[in-house]
Structure formats: C-alpha cells, structure tokens
Amino acid sequence: MTSKPVTHSDLLSTSAHDVRAAIRGGSYEGHTAGLAAGKLQCNLAILPERYALDFLRFCQRNPKPCPVVGIGDSGDPRLQTLGHDIDIRSDVSKYRIFRNGALDCEVTDISDVWRADLVTVALGCSFTFENALLRNGIPVRHIETGRNVPMYRSNIDLVPAGPFGGQMVVTMRPIPKDQVTQTAQISSLYPQAHGAPIAKGDPAQIGIADLMQPDWGDPVEIKEGEVPVYWACGVTPQNVLLAAKLPICITHSPGHMLISDVAEDAETTILEQTNPPTRRHQS
C-alpha cells in the first residue's frame, strides 16, 4: 500500500534507511540530490549475467565515469556491502528499463521484471562529494535551487570492452573562479564518486553546444565570476548499455540514485590517514 506522499524537503534531514523506506513504500519518487547527507549514493546498472564480465572490464578501463562500489550475486536483489536491508527491486525512486537498445519504460519498482540471471553493479555518484563542497563553503547550484544536476553528452571517447563503448556523459556545476582549485582538490579525494573534474571552462572543448540545454537534468544559472566545471557522470553506463542493445538492462533514472548506508567519506578517511601531507597539494 502506498504511503502518504512526501517531498524532497521532508526528507532532507532523514536517514538513508528512512529515505529508502519512503521510496520503497511509494511515498517518494523524486531525485535524491542532497538527501541522506554523508552517505554514498550510487548509480545502477542491472544486466544479464552473461554480459556482466565484459561490463565490469569496461568499468575497470573507465574508472572516472564508472567507479564500481558494489556488485550483487546473480539473481540476488540484495547489496549487503552497501546496506543490510537494501532491496534493489524497490529502493530506487525511479528506474529505466531498456530492451534491445531502446527505452521501454520508467517505473518505480522492478519486482515484476526481476529474474534469476540479473546482476546488479553499483557505481559511485558525484552527489557524494557535493556535501564536502558545501561544508567548505563552495556553492552547489542545483542543490541550492532544488533542481537535478545538469548532465550532457560529451565527445570524450571511452575505452571499449566487448560490446560496451561510446562517449562519456558529464555533469556541470558552476564554481566561483577563486574556488575552482579547491573544488578540484576536494573532489579528487573521492575517486569512487568520479574524483577530480575532467574539464572546466568552454563547453565546446568537450563537445557541448549549449549549457542551457542539458541532455538530462535541469539547466542552472552560471553567475558572473563563475566557471563551469565538468565531472564524469554515472549516466555514462546508461548510454553504453543502450548502445550495446542488450535484450534487457535496467538502470536508475538520471538523478534518482540508490542511497547506501556506507559513509561517503570512508575511503577518504583511509586515504588521509595513509598520506596526510600529500592529498591536498596545490596544483
């Protein structure tokens, strides 16, 4: 039974478990930017087992857009390394189902299409480092305005593996010019959330014609004195899976991530403890 609807604002101060519960219960179907602060958010690729090894090879060769943070067993909807109660069939606010290279539908539950040969691959998401930017006084425009992050197709080629290949998808965030270096340093501490930016400035250099016309998400204002900064995006594997024309594959809808119970700074803490003097050098 569907619970009473809740809004993004209602969920801003709730736990990852409670956000997933709202999604699972059908009371929230929106984007997850800014929710469950401090927890790792994940992109999803769910595909038949016979394609999974090639896809994982592809991810290993393209770690910026495809940082693997979790892998499920064949036919098992749980992701116990990311949360003991996660059910991948119902805990994402919106999914995309692709068949033979075409979008079939967007749904809020995939229980009726789940089958014994499906493998879930969870990939890091750039939403993860945004909380660190905010903590350091760096504005994140789409969170400030309650929008989804703008995402664009680029001309950056990926390293292929088996049937998987194509071009990278990127996100863009306007950053004050005097904070661009700090922003790059902070995001570089999160390699499992796409890491440091891949470009900044003129969008034409990476094949983007108009920043006000994103391919996914919402356009955001770029103010005087700000620089557009681009990161690799987890929508990349969606395009790659689409081009591979698999008989079936399932992803999250752009901006609608799986929220895990894993601390987003767990890896960063380890890195800082291992190399405290060198992680924040000036570049």
PASEBA-1860 file (N, C-alpha, C; in nm, 3 decimals):
! residues 283
1> MTSKPVTH> 0.085/-0.119/0.000/0.000/0.000/0.000/0.089/0.125/0.000 ~ 0.058/0.221/-0.087/0.135/0.343/-0.097/0.112/0.432/0.024 ~ 0.221/0.483/0.081/0.211/0.571/0.196/0.177/0.713/0.150 ~ 0.152/0.801/0.245/0.124/0.940/0.215/0.245/1.003/0.146 ~ 0.226/1.076/0.036/0.339/1.136/-0.036/0.420/1.230/0.052 ~ 0.551/1.229/0.031/0.640/1.323/0.098/0.721/1.396/-0.008 ~ 0.776/1.511/0.028/0.853/1.592/-0.065/1.002/1.578/-0.038 ~ 1.081/1.629/-0.130/1.227/1.632/-0.113/1.263/1.704/0.016
9> SDLLSTSA> 1.198/1.816/0.043/1.225/1.893/0.165/1.195/1.812/0.291 ~ 1.089/1.731/0.286/1.052/1.648/0.401/1.163/1.549/0.436 ~ 1.241/1.508/0.335/1.340/1.402/0.355/1.481/1.455/0.380 ~ 1.500/1.586/0.375/1.636/1.640/0.381/1.710/1.603/0.509 ~ 1.639/1.592/0.620/1.707/1.565/0.747/1.690/1.421/0.794 ~ 1.642/1.333/0.706/1.619/1.194/0.746/1.736/1.105/0.709 ~ 1.739/0.984/0.765/1.848/0.890/0.743/1.835/0.821/0.608 ~ 1.943/0.756/0.565/1.940/0.678/0.442/1.832/0.570/0.450
17> HDVRAAIR> 1.823/0.504/0.564/1.723/0.399/0.583/1.582/0.456/0.564 ~ 1.557/0.575/0.621/1.423/0.633/0.611/1.392/0.681/0.470 ~ 1.494/0.732/0.399/1.472/0.772/0.260/1.436/0.649/0.177 ~ 1.512/0.540/0.194/1.482/0.417/0.120/1.342/0.365/0.155 ~ 1.305/0.377/0.283/1.173/0.330/0.325/1.062/0.411/0.257 ~ 1.083/0.542/0.244/0.985/0.626/0.176/0.974/0.589/0.029 ~ 1.088/0.560/-0.032/1.089/0.519/-0.173/1.022/0.383/-0.189 ~ 1.061/0.288/-0.104/1.006/0.153/-0.112/0.855/0.153/-0.089
25> GGSYEGHT> 0.809/0.241/-0.002/0.667/0.247/0.028/0.586/0.326/-0.074 ~ 0.654/0.385/-0.173/0.584/0.456/-0.278/0.547/0.599/-0.246 ~ 0.600/0.653/-0.135/0.563/0.790/-0.097/0.659/0.895/-0.152 ~ 0.773/0.852/-0.210/0.866/0.948/-0.270/0.919/0.893/-0.402 ~ 0.908/0.975/-0.507/0.952/0.932/-0.640/1.047/1.034/-0.703 ~ 1.097/1.129/-0.623/1.180/1.237/-0.678/1.327/1.206/-0.682 ~ 1.407/1.309/-0.717/1.552/1.293/-0.724/1.612/1.288/-0.583 ~ 1.737/1.243/-0.575/1.799/1.220/-0.443/1.914/1.316/-0.412
33> AGLAAGKL> 1.937/1.416/-0.496/2.045/1.512/-0.468/2.021/1.578/-0.333 ~ 2.124/1.576/-0.248/2.115/1.641/-0.118/2.051/1.560/-0.008 ~ 2.001/1.440/-0.038/1.938/1.357/0.064/2.040/1.269/0.135 ~ 2.010/1.231/0.259/2.095/1.142/0.340/2.239/1.190/0.338 ~ 2.259/1.313/0.378/2.394/1.371/0.377/2.493/1.281/0.449 ~ 2.607/1.262/0.388/2.712/1.179/0.446/2.711/1.035/0.402 ~ 2.610/0.994/0.322/2.602/0.856/0.277/2.630/0.846/0.126 ~ 2.696/0.738/0.088/2.732/0.714/-0.051/2.607/0.693/-0.136
41> QCNLAILP> 2.594/0.769/-0.243/2.486/0.748/-0.339/2.542/0.676/-0.462 ~ 2.459/0.591/-0.522/2.509/0.501/-0.626/2.424/0.505/-0.752 ~ 2.492/0.504/-0.866/2.430/0.476/-0.995/2.414/0.325/-1.007 ~ 2.324/0.282/-1.094/2.298/0.139/-1.109/2.306/0.093/-1.253 ~ 2.357/-0.028/-1.271/2.348/-0.099/-1.398/2.312/-0.243/-1.363 ~ 2.196/-0.288/-1.410/2.148/-0.424/-1.383/2.137/-0.493/-1.518 ~ 2.208/-0.605/-1.536/2.215/-0.668/-1.666/2.228/-0.819/-1.653 ~ 2.199/-0.894/-1.759/2.211/-1.039/-1.754/2.355/-1.083/-1.725
49> ERYALDFL> 2.366/-1.192/-1.651/2.496/-1.242/-1.607/2.593/-1.263/-1.723 ~ 2.545/-1.306/-1.838/2.637/-1.339/-1.947/2.708/-1.216/-2.004 ~ 2.657/-1.095/-1.972/2.724/-0.972/-2.017/2.804/-0.905/-1.904 ~ 2.791/-0.956/-1.782/2.842/-0.885/-1.666/2.995/-0.874/-1.666 ~ 3.066/-0.979/-1.707/3.212/-0.973/-1.702/3.266/-0.869/-1.799 ~ 3.212/-0.863/-1.919/3.255/-0.760/-2.014/3.224/-0.621/-1.961 ~ 3.107/-0.607/-1.896/3.072/-0.476/-1.842/3.168/-0.436/-1.730 ~ 3.204/-0.531/-1.646/3.299/-0.499/-1.538/3.437/-0.466/-1.595
57> RFCQRNPK> 3.476/-0.533/-1.704/3.601/-0.495/-1.772/3.592/-0.350/-1.822 ~ 3.478/-0.317/-1.879/3.457/-0.180/-1.927/3.472/-0.080/-1.812 ~ 3.409/-0.110/-1.699/3.418/-0.020/-1.584/3.562/-0.007/-1.535 ~ 3.636/-0.118/-1.533/3.775/-0.114/-1.487/3.860/-0.027/-1.580 ~ 3.828/-0.026/-1.707/3.904/0.053/-1.804/3.862/0.199/-1.808 ~ 3.747/0.230/-1.749/3.693/0.366/-1.750/3.648/0.405/-1.609 ~ 3.742/0.410/-1.514/3.704/0.429/-1.374/3.646/0.566/-1.342 ~ 3.677/0.669/-1.420/3.621/0.802/-1.388/3.469/0.803/-1.399
65> PCPVVGIG> 3.410/0.761/-1.512/3.264/0.760/-1.519/3.200/0.637/-1.456 ~ 3.280/0.529/-1.436/3.222/0.401/-1.392/3.297/0.343/-1.273 ~ 3.303/0.413/-1.158/3.371/0.358/-1.040/3.284/0.256/-0.968 ~ 3.323/0.129/-0.972/3.241/0.023/-0.913/3.253/0.028/-0.760 ~ 3.138/0.032/-0.692/3.137/0.034/-0.545/3.064/-0.086/-0.486 ~ 2.997/-0.165/-0.570/2.928/-0.283/-0.520/2.881/-0.370/-0.634 ~ 2.879/-0.503/-0.610/2.833/-0.599/-0.710/2.745/-0.702/-0.640 ~ 2.626/-0.726/-0.693/2.536/-0.825/-0.636/2.561/-0.963/-0.694
73> DSGDPRLQ> 2.516/-1.065/-0.623/2.519/-1.201/-0.677/2.409/-1.218/-0.781 ~ 2.429/-1.310/-0.872/2.329/-1.335/-0.977/2.194/-1.369/-0.916 ~ 2.092/-1.296/-0.956/1.957/-1.322/-0.909/1.925/-1.272/-0.770 ~ 2.022/-1.213/-0.701/2.001/-1.168/-0.563/1.978/-1.017/-0.563 ~ 1.863/-0.969/-0.520/1.835/-0.825/-0.521/1.900/-0.749/-0.406 ~ 1.971/-0.820/-0.319/2.035/-0.753/-0.206/2.174/-0.702/-0.246 ~ 2.217/-0.596/-0.178/2.354/-0.545/-0.190/2.406/-0.525/-0.048 ~ 2.445/-0.636/0.015/2.471/-0.634/0.157/2.596/-0.555/0.195
81> TLGHDIDI> 2.687/-0.532/0.101/2.804/-0.450/0.133/2.769/-0.302/0.138 ~ 2.651/-0.265/0.086/2.609/-0.125/0.084/2.498/-0.095/0.182 ~ 2.430/-0.199/0.232/2.323/-0.179/0.329/2.252/-0.309/0.355 ~ 2.232/-0.346/0.480/2.182/-0.480/0.512/2.039/-0.502/0.467 ~ 1.961/-0.393/0.451/1.819/-0.411/0.417/1.787/-0.366/0.275 ~ 1.889/-0.340/0.192/1.863/-0.291/0.057/1.798/-0.399/-0.028 ~ 1.691/-0.359/-0.097/1.627/-0.443/-0.198/1.631/-0.364/-0.328 ~ 1.716/-0.404/-0.419/1.740/-0.325/-0.539/1.616/-0.317/-0.628
89> RSDVSKYR> 1.518/-0.402/-0.604/1.397/-0.402/-0.685/1.303/-0.287/-0.651 ~ 1.320/-0.226/-0.533/1.221/-0.128/-0.488/1.280/-0.004/-0.423 ~ 1.413/0.001/-0.402/1.471/0.105/-0.320/1.530/0.222/-0.399 ~ 1.499/0.229/-0.527/1.538/0.343/-0.611/1.409/0.413/-0.654 ~ 1.409/0.545/-0.651/1.284/0.618/-0.673/1.234/0.613/-0.817 ~ 1.322/0.587/-0.911/1.277/0.569/-1.049/1.382/0.493/-1.127 ~ 1.337/0.392/-1.202/1.424/0.308/-1.284/1.393/0.328/-1.431 ~ 1.490/0.293/-1.514/1.469/0.285/-1.658/1.492/0.141/-1.703
97> IFRNGALD> 1.399/0.087/-1.779/1.412/-0.048/-1.834/1.435/-0.035/-1.985 ~ 1.546/-0.091/-2.030/1.581/-0.090/-2.172/1.570/-0.231/-2.229 ~ 1.517/-0.241/-2.349/1.508/-0.369/-2.419/1.561/-0.352/-2.561 ~ 1.661/-0.432/-2.595/1.718/-0.432/-2.730/1.760/-0.292/-2.776 ~ 1.820/-0.218/-2.684/1.875/-0.088/-2.719/1.777/0.027/-2.720 ~ 1.657/0.007/-2.670/1.557/0.114/-2.667/1.496/0.124/-2.528 ~ 1.465/0.245/-2.486/1.397/0.266/-2.359/1.256/0.211/-2.367 ~ 1.226/0.115/-2.281/1.093/0.055/-2.279/0.999/0.134/-2.188
105> CEVTDISD> 1.047/0.167/-2.067/0.961/0.239/-1.973/1.042/0.288/-1.854 ~ 0.984/0.380/-1.779/1.036/0.423/-1.649/0.935/0.377/-1.544 ~ 0.985/0.316/-1.437/0.899/0.261/-1.334/0.958/0.291/-1.196 ~ 0.879/0.268/-1.093/0.925/0.290/-0.956/0.950/0.158/-0.882 ~ 0.932/0.046/-0.949/0.957/-0.086/-0.889/0.984/-0.184/-1.003 ~ 1.085/-0.270/-0.985/1.120/-0.364/-1.092/1.098/-0.509/-1.049 ~ 1.018/-0.531/-0.945/0.995/-0.667/-0.896/0.937/-0.758/-1.003 ~ 0.852/-0.702/-1.088/0.784/-0.787/-1.186/0.873/-0.824/-1.305
113> VWRADLVT> 0.989/-0.759/-1.319/1.081/-0.797/-1.427/1.209/-0.862/-1.373 ~ 1.218/-0.873/-1.241/1.339/-0.933/-1.183/1.346/-1.081/-1.219 ~ 1.467/-1.130/-1.244/1.483/-1.270/-1.280/1.616/-1.323/-1.228 ~ 1.634/-1.454/-1.236/1.743/-1.523/-1.167/1.881/-1.496/-1.226 ~ 1.890/-1.443/-1.348/2.021/-1.422/-1.408/2.066/-1.276/-1.404 ~ 1.992/-1.190/-1.337/2.030/-1.049/-1.335/2.137/-1.020/-1.229 ~ 2.233/-0.937/-1.268/2.343/-0.896/-1.180/2.337/-0.745/-1.163 ~ 2.346/-0.699/-1.039/2.346/-0.557/-1.010/2.488/-0.506/-0.991
121> VALGCSFT> 2.523/-0.399/-1.062/2.651/-0.331/-1.044/2.620/-0.189/-0.995 ~ 2.672/-0.154/-0.878/2.653/-0.020/-0.822/2.778/0.062/-0.848 ~ 2.758/0.184/-0.895/2.867/0.272/-0.934/2.861/0.400/-0.854 ~ 2.975/0.454/-0.820/2.981/0.578/-0.743/2.915/0.694/-0.816 ~ 2.868/0.792/-0.739/2.791/0.905/-0.793/2.851/1.037/-0.745 ~ 2.850/1.137/-0.832/2.908/1.266/-0.797/2.830/1.339/-0.689 ~ 2.705/1.298/-0.661/2.633/1.357/-0.549/2.713/1.343/-0.420 ~ 2.795/1.241/-0.411/2.867/1.210/-0.287/2.960/1.323/-0.245
129> FENALLRN> 3.035/1.384/-0.339/3.131/1.486/-0.297/3.066/1.623/-0.278 ~ 2.941/1.637/-0.317/2.877/1.768/-0.306/2.863/1.814/-0.161 ~ 2.839/1.723/-0.070/2.831/1.761/0.071/2.964/1.816/0.120 ~ 3.074/1.759/0.072/3.206/1.810/0.109/3.227/1.951/0.054 ~ 3.181/1.976/-0.068/3.190/2.111/-0.123/3.111/2.210/-0.038 ~ 2.988/2.171/-0.002/2.905/2.260/0.079/2.967/2.288/0.215 ~ 3.027/2.185/0.275/3.091/2.204/0.406/3.206/2.303/0.398 ~ 3.266/2.316/0.280/3.378/2.407/0.261/3.336/2.540/0.199
137> GIPVRHIE> 3.207/2.569/0.202/3.158/2.698/0.156/3.156/2.714/0.006 ~ 3.157/2.603/-0.068/3.154/2.609/-0.214/3.010/2.583/-0.258 ~ 2.951/2.675/-0.333/2.809/2.660/-0.369/2.786/2.545/-0.467 ~ 2.673/2.477/-0.451/2.630/2.373/-0.544/2.492/2.417/-0.593 ~ 2.489/2.476/-0.712/2.372/2.549/-0.758/2.245/2.465/-0.766 ~ 2.255/2.342/-0.817/2.132/2.265/-0.833/2.072/2.225/-0.698 ~ 2.156/2.210/-0.595/2.102/2.181/-0.462/2.039/2.308/-0.404 ~ 2.105/2.422/-0.423/2.051/2.549/-0.374/1.912/2.578/-0.432
145> TGRNVPMY> 1.891/2.538/-0.557/1.766/2.572/-0.626/1.668/2.455/-0.633 ~ 1.702/2.342/-0.568/1.613/2.227/-0.565/1.596/2.159/-0.699 ~ 1.701/2.161/-0.780/1.694/2.101/-0.913/1.782/1.978/-0.922 ~ 1.768/1.909/-1.035/1.856/1.796/-1.065/1.981/1.849/-1.134 ~ 2.094/1.787/-1.111/2.220/1.832/-1.171/2.212/1.822/-1.324 ~ 2.261/1.923/-1.398/2.259/1.914/-1.544/2.364/1.814/-1.595 ~ 2.324/1.734/-1.692/2.410/1.629/-1.749/2.412/1.642/-1.901 ~ 2.529/1.617/-1.961/2.549/1.641/-2.103/2.627/1.527/-2.169
153> RSNIDLVP> 2.592/1.499/-2.293/2.675/1.412/-2.375/2.802/1.489/-2.411 ~ 2.916/1.420/-2.411/3.042/1.483/-2.450/3.102/1.410/-2.570 ~ 3.216/1.460/-2.617/3.287/1.394/-2.727/3.408/1.315/-2.677 ~ 3.411/1.286/-2.547/3.525/1.215/-2.488/3.506/1.065/-2.506 ~ 3.594/1.004/-2.582/3.583/0.860/-2.610/3.618/0.776/-2.489 ~ 3.549/0.663/-2.474/3.574/0.567/-2.368/3.654/0.450/-2.422 ~ 3.721/0.377/-2.333/3.795/0.257/-2.372/3.697/0.141/-2.378 ~ 3.680/0.076/-2.493/3.578/-0.027/-2.507/3.616/-0.159/-2.440
161> AGPFGGQM> 3.515/-0.242/-2.417/3.532/-0.380/-2.369/3.413/-0.460/-2.418 ~ 3.438/-0.566/-2.496/3.328/-0.645/-2.550/3.233/-0.556/-2.628 ~ 3.102/-0.566/-2.600/3.005/-0.483/-2.673/2.990/-0.342/-2.619 ~ 3.068/-0.306/-2.517/3.048/-0.180/-2.447/3.150/-0.075/-2.490 ~ 3.102/0.046/-2.522/3.188/0.156/-2.562/3.104/0.279/-2.591 ~ 3.169/0.388/-2.631/3.095/0.510/-2.663/3.165/0.632/-2.611 ~ 3.086/0.735/-2.574/3.140/0.861/-2.525/3.089/0.888/-2.382 ~ 3.169/0.965/-2.310/3.140/0.997/-2.171/3.025/1.097/-2.158
169> VVTMRPIP> 2.944/1.079/-2.056/2.847/1.179/-2.012/2.910/1.255/-1.896 ~ 2.887/1.387/-1.891/2.945/1.469/-1.784/2.837/1.548/-1.711 ~ 2.866/1.582/-1.586/2.784/1.677/-1.512/2.856/1.811/-1.509 ~ 2.780/1.918/-1.484/2.839/2.051/-1.475/2.790/2.122/-1.350 ~ 2.883/2.188/-1.282/2.849/2.272/-1.168/2.922/2.406/-1.183 ~ 2.850/2.518/-1.173/2.917/2.648/-1.178/2.992/2.672/-1.046 ~ 3.118/2.705/-1.056/3.202/2.725/-0.937/3.264/2.864/-0.942 ~ 3.262/2.941/-0.831/3.332/3.070/-0.830/3.478/3.052/-0.872
177> KDQVTQTA> 3.526/3.144/-0.955/3.660/3.131/-1.013/3.767/3.109/-0.907 ~ 3.756/3.178/-0.793/3.860/3.166/-0.690/3.849/3.039/-0.607 ~ 3.748/2.954/-0.635/3.731/2.829/-0.561/3.747/2.705/-0.650 ~ 3.782/2.724/-0.776/3.793/2.612/-0.868/3.903/2.515/-0.826 ~ 4.021/2.568/-0.788/4.131/2.481/-0.746/4.094/2.402/-0.621 ~ 4.033/2.469/-0.523/3.990/2.399/-0.401/3.886/2.293/-0.433 ~ 3.795/2.324/-0.523/3.692/2.229/-0.563/3.755/2.103/-0.623 ~ 3.854/2.122/-0.709/3.922/2.007/-0.770/3.994/1.924/-0.665
185> QISSLYPQ> 4.056/1.991/-0.569/4.129/1.919/-0.464/4.033/1.837/-0.379 ~ 3.919/1.895/-0.342/3.822/1.824/-0.258/3.764/1.704/-0.333 ~ 3.720/1.725/-0.454/3.657/1.615/-0.527/3.757/1.505/-0.562 ~ 3.884/1.540/-0.574/3.986/1.438/-0.604/4.000/1.336/-0.491 ~ 3.953/1.372/-0.371/3.959/1.280/-0.257/3.851/1.172/-0.264 ~ 3.764/1.180/-0.364/3.653/1.086/-0.376/3.661/1.011/-0.511 ~ 3.764/0.928/-0.530/3.777/0.857/-0.657/3.661/0.763/-0.686 ~ 3.591/0.716/-0.582/3.475/0.631/-0.604/3.348/0.712/-0.630
193> AHGAPIAK> 3.362/0.843/-0.640/3.250/0.930/-0.676/3.293/1.020/-0.792 ~ 3.369/0.962/-0.885/3.415/1.026/-1.008/3.537/1.114/-0.990 ~ 3.579/1.142/-0.868/3.706/1.210/-0.845/3.710/1.354/-0.893 ~ 3.829/1.395/-0.938/3.852/1.533/-0.980/3.780/1.563/-1.111 ~ 3.757/1.692/-1.141/3.693/1.729/-1.267/3.774/1.681/-1.388 ~ 3.703/1.665/-1.501/3.771/1.625/-1.624/3.793/1.745/-1.716 ~ 3.728/1.858/-1.688/3.744/1.979/-1.770/3.681/2.097/-1.698 ~ 3.712/2.217/-1.746/3.649/2.339/-1.695/3.646/2.441/-1.808
201> GDPAQIGI> 3.556/2.539/-1.795/3.551/2.647/-1.891/3.464/2.618/-2.012 ~ 3.515/2.650/-2.130/3.441/2.644/-2.256/3.381/2.505/-2.279 ~ 3.248/2.495/-2.286/3.187/2.364/-2.306/3.218/2.302/-2.443 ~ 3.249/2.387/-2.542/3.276/2.335/-2.677/3.397/2.243/-2.680 ~ 3.490/2.261/-2.584/3.611/2.179/-2.584/3.580/2.031/-2.561 ~ 3.464/2.002/-2.502/3.426/1.862/-2.481/3.295/1.829/-2.554 ~ 3.264/1.911/-2.654/3.153/1.877/-2.742/3.014/1.917/-2.697 ~ 3.004/2.009/-2.602/2.873/2.055/-2.554/2.839/2.186/-2.625
209> ADLMQPDW> 2.723/2.191/-2.690/2.685/2.308/-2.769/2.624/2.419/-2.683 ~ 2.543/2.382/-2.583/2.468/2.483/-2.507/2.445/2.433/-2.365 ~ 2.504/2.500/-2.269/2.490/2.458/-2.130/2.348/2.475/-2.078 ~ 2.269/2.558/-2.144/2.131/2.577/-2.101/2.037/2.470/-2.158 ~ 2.093/2.377/-2.234/2.013/2.267/-2.292/2.077/2.133/-2.254 ~ 2.071/2.095/-2.125/2.130/1.967/-2.086/2.053/1.850/-2.148 ~ 2.124/1.739/-2.167/2.060/1.617/-2.219/1.976/1.549/-2.112 ~ 2.015/1.566/-1.986/1.938/1.514/-1.873/1.948/1.616/-1.761
217> GDPVEIKE> 1.857/1.609/-1.665/1.861/1.701/-1.553/1.807/1.839/-1.591 ~ 1.844/1.940/-1.511/1.788/2.074/-1.527/1.899/2.176/-1.551 ~ 1.873/2.277/-1.634/1.973/2.383/-1.651/1.985/2.465/-1.523 ~ 2.105/2.517/-1.498/2.126/2.603/-1.381/2.197/2.730/-1.426 ~ 2.174/2.837/-1.352/2.233/2.967/-1.384/2.384/2.964/-1.358 ~ 2.459/3.025/-1.449/2.602/3.047/-1.430/2.621/3.197/-1.407 ~ 2.657/3.235/-1.287/2.663/3.375/-1.250/2.797/3.438/-1.289 ~ 2.799/3.571/-1.288/2.921/3.645/-1.315/3.031/3.602/-1.218
225> GEVPVYWA> 3.149/3.574/-1.271/3.261/3.533/-1.187/3.266/3.384/-1.160 ~ 3.173/3.307/-1.220/3.174/3.162/-1.203/3.225/3.092/-1.328 ~ 3.281/2.974/-1.307/3.337/2.893/-1.416/3.260/2.761/-1.421 ~ 3.213/2.719/-1.539/3.152/2.586/-1.547/3.260/2.478/-1.532 ~ 3.237/2.385/-1.440/3.332/2.277/-1.413/3.261/2.144/-1.439 ~ 3.333/2.050/-1.505/3.270/1.927/-1.553/3.332/1.805/-1.487 ~ 3.246/1.712/-1.449/3.289/1.585/-1.391/3.234/1.469/-1.475 ~ 3.304/1.357/-1.474/3.250/1.235/-1.532/3.121/1.199/-1.461
233> CGVTPQNV> 3.028/1.138/-1.534/2.892/1.115/-1.481/2.853/0.969/-1.494 ~ 2.778/0.922/-1.394/2.733/0.784/-1.392/2.620/0.753/-1.488 ~ 2.571/0.853/-1.562/2.477/0.822/-1.670/2.551/0.761/-1.788 ~ 2.684/0.776/-1.790/2.765/0.717/-1.897/2.731/0.570/-1.923 ~ 2.729/0.484/-1.821/2.699/0.344/-1.849/2.559/0.322/-1.905 ~ 2.465/0.414/-1.878/2.333/0.401/-1.939/2.344/0.410/-2.090 ~ 2.419/0.510/-2.139/2.438/0.523/-2.283/2.510/0.403/-2.341 ~ 2.608/0.354/-2.267/2.687/0.240/-2.314/2.599/0.114/-2.322
241> LLAAKLPI> 2.518/0.092/-2.221/2.427/-0.023/-2.221/2.324/-0.011/-2.333 ~ 2.277/0.110/-2.356/2.181/0.134/-2.462/2.241/0.097/-2.598 ~ 2.365/0.144/-2.620/2.431/0.119/-2.749/2.461/-0.029/-2.769 ~ 2.482/-0.103/-2.660/2.512/-0.246/-2.671/2.390/-0.329/-2.710 ~ 2.270/-0.271/-2.698/2.146/-0.336/-2.739/2.126/-0.472/-2.672 ~ 2.145/-0.474/-2.540/2.120/-0.597/-2.465/1.971/-0.629/-2.467 ~ 1.935/-0.756/-2.457/1.792/-0.790/-2.457/1.716/-0.722/-2.344 ~ 1.782/-0.707/-2.229/1.724/-0.629/-2.118/1.837/-0.573/-2.034
249> CITHSPGH> 1.822/-0.452/-1.990/1.907/-0.396/-1.885/1.826/-0.289/-1.813 ~ 1.863/-0.265/-1.690/1.788/-0.174/-1.604/1.887/-0.078/-1.539 ~ 1.854/0.049/-1.536/1.936/0.149/-1.468/1.846/0.236/-1.380 ~ 1.909/0.320/-1.298/1.835/0.426/-1.232/1.799/0.531/-1.337 ~ 1.695/0.609/-1.314/1.671/0.727/-1.396/1.769/0.836/-1.351 ~ 1.816/0.919/-1.443/1.915/1.021/-1.405/1.870/1.104/-1.285 ~ 1.959/1.112/-1.185/1.929/1.188/-1.064/1.857/1.111/-0.956 ~ 1.812/0.990/-0.987/1.738/0.908/-0.890/1.828/0.792/-0.847
257> MLISDVAE> 1.909/0.816/-0.745/2.015/0.723/-0.707/1.972/0.625/-0.598 ~ 2.049/0.517/-0.587/2.038/0.431/-0.470/2.119/0.495/-0.357 ~ 2.056/0.515/-0.243/2.126/0.570/-0.126/2.168/0.454/-0.037 ~ 2.298/0.444/-0.012/2.352/0.334/0.068/2.367/0.374/0.213 ~ 2.409/0.278/0.296/2.440/0.305/0.436/2.589/0.329/0.457 ~ 2.667/0.328/0.350/2.812/0.344/0.359/2.845/0.492/0.370 ~ 2.932/0.528/0.462/2.974/0.667/0.477/3.048/0.712/0.352 ~ 3.008/0.828/0.299/3.069/0.875/0.175/3.216/0.910/0.193
265> DAETTILE> 3.258/0.936/0.316/3.397/0.972/0.338/3.480/0.858/0.394 ~ 3.427/0.735/0.390/3.501/0.622/0.446/3.634/0.603/0.376 ~ 3.631/0.605/0.242/3.754/0.588/0.167/3.846/0.709/0.184 ~ 3.787/0.829/0.190/3.866/0.949/0.206/3.941/0.948/0.338 ~ 3.876/0.903/0.444/3.941/0.896/0.574/4.063/0.804/0.569 ~ 4.049/0.690/0.502/4.161/0.598/0.488/4.275/0.663/0.411 ~ 4.241/0.731/0.300/4.343/0.797/0.219/4.416/0.905/0.298 ~ 4.341/0.983/0.376/4.403/1.090/0.452/4.492/1.035/0.563
273> QTNPPTRR> 4.451/0.925/0.625/4.534/0.865/0.729/4.662/0.806/0.671 ~ 4.652/0.756/0.546/4.768/0.693/0.483/4.867/0.797/0.432 ~ 4.815/0.907/0.372/4.901/1.008/0.311/4.860/1.148/0.354 ~ 4.863/1.181/0.481/4.812/1.310/0.526/4.881/1.431/0.466 ~ 5.014/1.427/0.436/5.077/1.551/0.389/5.053/1.579/0.241 ~ 5.010/1.479/0.163/5.018/1.493/0.018/4.884/1.499/-0.052 ~ 4.773/1.480/0.016/4.645/1.471/-0.053/4.592/1.607/-0.099 ~ 4.639/1.716/-0.036/4.583/1.847/-0.068/4.689/1.944/-0.121
281> HQS> 4.781/1.893/-0.200/4.884/1.980/-0.254/4.824/2.078/-0.354 ~ 4.888/2.190/-0.371/4.842/2.290/-0.468/4.880/2.245/-0.607 ~ 4.791/2.271/-0.703/4.820/2.236/-0.842/4.802/2.358/-0.931
END
